[in-house]
Amino acid sequence: MLTHRIAYMLLERDILPWHIMAVTFTNKAASEMRERVERLVGQQARNLWLGTFHSMCARILRREVEATPYKPNFAIYDTGDQKTLIKTIITEMNKDPKQHQPSRVLSAISAAKTNSSPRRNIQRWPIRMRSCAKPTAAIRKIAHQ
């Protein structure tokens, strides 16, 4: 249904493909949708804004990067990357990753970001977790990429 609507907008309403955005939840769904639209309209499908919510946001951020404090080659970390980074930071701080579990540290960071006053929220963390919130070489390296 959605693919036919996109085809209608392109072929019957003469809407330019880069003026259409279709957002999916998964890469697989985005790929399948693009293939279906391409079967209906041909090469025009390649110029659509079609992808996952995350890929569309990353595309917009990269396109408008000069309006942000980031460089064009910024990286977006998935959960696995985040856990690996937190484990590296914990190790650099000479802490035991079994005592300072990366998943718990990530949960605390997430809670702090959700709270309207993250600094105050960090002050409520247990002492052992507060020490993990201090910048380390790994964080500084990422911040300057």
Secondary structure, DSSP 8 states (H G I E B T S, - for coil): -HHHHHHHHHHTS---GGG-EEEESSHHHHHHHHHHHHHHHGGGGGGSEEEEHHHHHHHHHHHTGGGSSS-TT-----HHHHHHHHHHHHHHTT--TTTS-HHHHHHHHHHHHHSS-HHHHHHTS-HHHHGGGS--HHHHHHHT-
